[in-house]
Amino acid sequence: MPSNRRHVVPAGPHKWVVKEPGSATPVSTHRTQEAAERAAKQALKQMGGGEAVIHDRAGKLRDSDTVAPANDPNPPTDTRH
């Protein structure tokens, strides 16, 4: 069963890949992190939502975005008074 999570990770000087957890084979390959992030989020949207996990050039976690209609585990809070 496929995971509703996609990781955007570096794979070379001018190469970013979208990977599914537990798979060594990339789902897609891109020249920029931005293009890989868009592809990951589009794939998740078509799957009914999920989590896009974005890594930095060093491979460390940079950001995580919930793609609707998945439930955001850390929704923004309203700080208005």
C-alpha contacts under 8 A as a table, 3 or more apart, distances in Angstrom:
res1	aa1	res2	aa2	distance
3	S	6	R	7.81
3	S	20	E	6.88
3	S	21	P	7.05
4	N	44	L	6.49
4	N	47	M	7.21
4	N	49	G	6.84
4	N	50	G	4.66
4	N	51	E	6.42
5	R	20	E	6.54
5	R	21	P	7.05
5	R	44	L	7.34
5	R	50	G	5.52
5	R	51	E	4.68
5	R	52	A	5.86
5	R	53	V	7.28
6	R	18	V	6.36
6	R	19	K	5.63
6	R	20	E	5.06
6	R	21	P	6.88
6	R	40	A	6.02
6	R	44	L	7.56
6	R	51	E	6.48
6	R	52	A	5.08
6	R	53	V	6.09
7	H	18	V	5.52
7	H	19	K	5.12
7	H	20	E	6.39
7	H	21	P	7.27
7	H	40	A	7.53
7	H	52	A	6.03
7	H	53	V	4.68
7	H	54	I	5.90
7	H	55	H	7.34
8	V	16	W	6.80
8	V	17	V	5.72
8	V	18	V	4.66
8	V	19	K	6.50
8	V	33	Q	7.33
8	V	36	A	6.30
8	V	37	E	6.22
8	V	40	A	7.24
8	V	52	A	7.50
8	V	53	V	6.23
8	V	54	I	4.90
8	V	55	H	5.92
9	V	16	W	5.70
9	V	17	V	5.53
9	V	18	V	6.54
9	V	19	K	7.55
9	V	33	Q	7.98
9	V	54	I	6.80
9	V	55	H	5.34
9	V	56	D	7.14
9	V	57	R	7.56
9	V	59	G	6.25
10	P	13	P	7.89
10	P	15	K	6.20
10	P	16	W	4.51
10	P	17	V	6.33
10	P	33	Q	7.75
10	P	55	H	7.48
10	P	56	D	7.31
10	P	57	R	5.74
10	P	58	A	7.65
10	P	59	G	6.54
11	A	14	H	7.84
11	A	15	K	5.23
11	A	16	W	5.28
11	A	17	V	6.36
12	G	15	K	4.96
12	G	16	W	7.13
14	H	31	R	5.41
14	H	32	T	6.71
15	K	29	T	6.90
15	K	30	H	5.71
15	K	31	R	4.74
15	K	32	T	6.39
15	K	33	Q	7.87
16	W	29	T	5.87
16	W	30	H	5.11
16	W	31	R	6.04
16	W	32	T	6.00
16	W	33	Q	5.67
16	W	36	A	6.21
17	V	26	P	5.98
17	V	27	V	7.26
17	V	28	S	5.66
17	V	29	T	4.42
17	V	30	H	6.01
17	V	36	A	6.22
18	V	26	P	5.68
18	V	27	V	5.42
18	V	28	S	5.31
18	V	29	T	6.51
18	V	36	A	6.12
18	V	37	E	7.71
18	V	39	A	7.67
18	V	40	A	6.18
19	K	23	S	6.88
19	K	24	A	7.65
19	K	25	T	7.04
19	K	26	P	4.70
19	K	27	V	5.32
19	K	28	S	7.37
20	E	23	S	5.66
20	E	26	P	7.21
20	E	27	V	6.84
23	S	26	P	7.37
26	P	29	T	6.90
28	S	36	A	7.66
28	S	39	A	7.90
29	T	36	A	7.03
30	H	33	Q	7.25
30	H	35	A	6.14
30	H	36	A	5.51
31	R	35	A	7.17
31	R	36	A	7.85
32	T	35	A	5.33
32	T	36	A	6.41
33	Q	36	A	5.08
33	Q	37	E	6.05
34	E	37	E	5.11
34	E	38	R	6.23
35	A	38	R	5.16
35	A	39	A	6.22
36	A	39	A	5.08
36	A	40	A	6.13
37	E	40	A	5.11
37	E	41	K	6.20
37	E	52	A	7.59
37	E	54	I	7.24
38	R	41	K	5.25
38	R	42	Q	6.08
39	A	42	Q	5.10
39	A	43	A	6.12
40	A	43	A	5.23
40	A	44	L	6.24
40	A	52	A	6.45
41	K	44	L	5.06
41	K	45	K	6.07
41	K	52	A	6.24
41	K	67	V	6.43
42	Q	45	K	5.05
42	Q	46	Q	6.31
43	A	46	Q	5.20
43	A	47	M	6.31
44	L	47	M	4.93
44	L	48	G	6.39
44	L	49	G	4.95
44	L	50	G	5.55
44	L	51	E	7.40
44	L	52	A	7.70
44	L	67	V	6.58
45	K	48	G	5.27
45	K	49	G	4.74
45	K	50	G	7.37
45	K	67	V	6.21
45	K	68	A	6.61
45	K	69	P	7.69
46	Q	49	G	7.12
47	M	50	G	7.75
48	G	68	A	7.25
48	G	69	P	6.22
48	G	70	A	7.04
49	G	66	T	7.42
49	G	67	V	4.93
49	G	68	A	4.85
49	G	69	P	5.02
49	G	70	A	4.61
50	G	66	T	5.80
50	G	67	V	5.24
50	G	68	A	6.99
50	G	69	P	7.68
50	G	70	A	5.29
50	G	71	N	7.97
51	E	64	S	6.80
51	E	65	D	5.74
51	E	66	T	4.58
51	E	67	V	5.96
51	E	70	A	7.86
52	A	64	S	5.60
52	A	65	D	5.15
52	A	66	T	6.30
52	A	67	V	7.12
53	V	61	L	7.31
53	V	62	R	7.93
53	V	63	D	6.14
53	V	64	S	4.45
53	V	65	D	6.58
54	I	61	L	6.15
54	I	62	R	5.59
54	I	63	D	5.04
54	I	64	S	5.82
55	H	58	A	7.66
55	H	59	G	5.21
55	H	60	K	5.19
55	H	61	L	4.40
55	H	62	R	4.89
55	H	63	D	6.81
56	D	59	G	5.15
56	D	60	K	5.46
56	D	61	L	6.31
56	D	62	R	5.46
57	R	60	K	7.49
61	L	64	S	7.95
66	T	70	A	6.60
66	T	71	N	7.26
66	T	72	D	5.55
67	V	70	A	6.03
68	A	71	N	7.18
72	D	75	P	5.37
